[in-house]
Amino acid sequence: MNYRSTAEFKPPFRVYPTVEEVGPYMVDVIVKLRADFPSTNNAANVTLTLPLPKATVKASCSLGPAANGQSVEYRESHRQCVWYVYHTRSVRTPHPRQRRRRNQHSA
């Protein structure tokens, strides 16, 4: 994402990468994407491109079992994994509690 802003800005998505060295020549990269906008909004056709190092010989990309409406592919010629999210809703954040004062009647 590229954004220019003259004021404070909160991006609509947050990316959480985790890198784990599995062996001397193998690395597991786990990427979590969180939609961080109001639950009344939706996002469609989101693409996340993960470039891989030039030294990459082989790669496999997979999604978790709860990845409905998503797909992933490895583009060997470009050395990148591309994650497609076709439709998503925001993470629901709890609304603050509202306190209402009741009118007190005098006896």
VEXDREN-2710 file (C-alpha; in Angstrom, 1 decimal):
% VEXDREN-2710
k/r/px/py/pz
1/MET/0.0/0.0/0.0
2/ASN/1.2/3.5/-0.8
3/TYR/-0.4/6.4/1.1
4/ARG/0.3/10.0/1.4
5/SER/-1.4/11.9/4.1
6/THR/-1.1/15.4/5.6
7/ALA/-2.8/14.3/8.7
8/GLU/-2.8/11.4/11.1
9/PHE/-3.7/8.2/9.3
10/LYS/-4.7/4.8/10.3
11/PRO/-4.2/2.1/7.5
12/PRO/-7.2/-0.2/6.8
13/PHE/-5.0/-3.4/7.2
14/ARG/-2.3/-4.5/9.5
15/VAL/0.2/-7.2/8.5
16/TYR/1.8/-9.5/11.1
17/PRO/4.7/-11.5/9.7
18/THR/6.4/-14.3/11.6
19/VAL/9.7/-15.8/10.4
20/GLU/10.9/-19.1/11.7
21/GLU/14.2/-20.8/10.6
22/VAL/13.3/-24.5/10.1
23/GLY/16.7/-25.7/8.9
24/PRO/20.0/-24.3/7.5
25/TYR/18.4/-23.6/4.1
26/MET/14.7/-23.4/5.0
27/VAL/12.5/-20.7/6.4
28/ASP/8.8/-20.7/7.3
29/VAL/7.1/-17.3/6.9
30/ILE/3.6/-17.0/8.4
31/VAL/1.7/-13.8/7.5
32/LYS/-1.5/-12.7/9.2
33/LEU/-3.6/-9.9/7.7
34/ARG/-6.0/-8.0/9.9
35/ALA/-8.7/-5.8/8.6
36/ASP/-8.7/-2.8/10.9
37/PHE/-11.7/-0.7/9.8
38/PRO/-15.3/-0.3/11.0
39/SER/-17.3/-3.5/11.0
40/THR/-19.9/-1.8/8.8
41/ASN/-17.3/-1.7/5.9
42/ASN/-16.2/-4.5/3.7
43/ALA/-13.1/-5.0/1.4
44/ALA/-13.1/-6.9/-1.9
45/ASN/-10.3/-8.1/-4.1
46/VAL/-7.4/-7.5/-1.7
47/THR/-4.1/-8.7/-3.0
48/LEU/-1.0/-9.2/-0.8
49/THR/2.2/-9.8/-2.6
50/LEU/5.1/-11.3/-0.7
51/PRO/8.4/-11.0/-2.6
52/LEU/11.0/-13.7/-1.9
53/PRO/14.8/-13.4/-2.0
54/LYS/16.7/-14.0/-5.2
55/ALA/18.4/-17.1/-3.6
56/THR/15.0/-18.8/-3.4
57/VAL/15.1/-22.2/-5.1
58/LYS/11.7/-23.6/-4.2
59/ALA/8.7/-22.3/-2.3
60/SER/5.2/-23.4/-1.4
61/CYS/2.4/-21.2/-0.3
62/SER/-0.7/-22.4/1.6
63/LEU/-3.6/-21.1/3.6
64/GLY/-5.1/-22.1/6.9
65/PRO/-8.3/-24.2/7.1
66/ALA/-10.5/-21.1/7.9
67/ALA/-9.4/-19.2/4.7
68/ASN/-12.8/-19.1/3.0
69/GLY/-13.0/-16.8/-0.1
70/GLN/-9.2/-16.7/-0.4
71/SER/-6.5/-18.2/-2.5
72/VAL/-2.7/-18.1/-2.8
73/GLU/-0.3/-18.9/-5.6
74/TYR/3.5/-19.0/-6.0
75/ARG/4.8/-17.1/-9.1
76/GLU/8.1/-18.7/-9.7
77/SER/9.1/-16.4/-12.6
78/HIS/8.6/-13.4/-10.3
79/ARG/9.7/-15.1/-7.0
80/GLN/6.7/-14.1/-5.1
81/CYS/3.7/-15.5/-3.3
82/VAL/0.5/-13.7/-4.0
83/TRP/-2.4/-13.9/-1.6
84/TYR/-5.9/-13.0/-2.8
85/VAL/-8.7/-12.2/-0.4
86/TYR/-11.9/-11.9/-2.4
87/HIS/-14.1/-10.6/0.3
88/THR/-13.5/-9.7/4.0
89/ARG/-15.2/-8.0/6.8
90/SER/-13.4/-6.0/9.5
91/VAL/-12.4/-7.4/12.9
92/ARG/-15.2/-6.5/15.2
93/THR/-14.1/-4.4/18.1
94/PRO/-16.3/-4.0/21.1
95/HIS/-18.2/-0.8/21.3
96/PRO/-17.6/1.2/24.5
97/ARG/-20.3/0.9/27.0
98/GLN/-22.8/3.6/27.1
99/ARG/-24.1/4.8/30.4
100/ARG/-27.5/6.4/30.5
101/ARG/-28.7/8.4/33.5
102/ARG/-32.2/7.8/34.6
103/ASN/-34.3/10.8/35.7
104/GLN/-34.7/10.6/39.4
105/HIS/-38.2/11.4/40.5
106/SER/-38.6/13.2/43.9
107/ALA/-41.2/11.7/46.1
END
